[in-house]
């Protein structure tokens, strides 16, 4: 994988990755509890978005953690992240839910 994207989405805000801070009360920090999904993006378009989202949702259900967003909200978030990050249009979107 290449370098992380310079703009991230954390707790409802888009911000520079270098400014992102996770609360010590975050569930993932306290219990090592969470799920992640990595979606490749080619020419600015997420590859097999539905399948990646379905896998994330199944993984979250297995640990009894609700999916915080609807499929369309995730799709919008991906679009916004891709748009806010300059550079190559072939990249990865790494999602972690805790």
C-alpha positions, 0 to 999 in steps of 0.5 A: 500500500502507498502513503496514507491519504493526507485528508481523513474522516474522523468522528464526523469531520474531514481533517488533515491526517496529522491533526487526527486524534483518537479519544482514549475512551474510544472503544477500539482503544479500550477493548481492541474492538473494531473492524476495518475494510480496505477498498481499492479505488481505480481512476477515482472510482471505488472497486466493488464498493457494494461487496466491500461495504457488505463485508464491513457490515457483516464483520461489524454484526459479528462483533455486535457493533452497529454499522454507523452509516447507511450504504449511501452515506458510506458511498458519499463519504468515499466520494468526498474523501476521494475528492478532498485528497489530491494526487493519483486517482488510483488509491485505497480507502481504509475504513476502521469502525470502532 
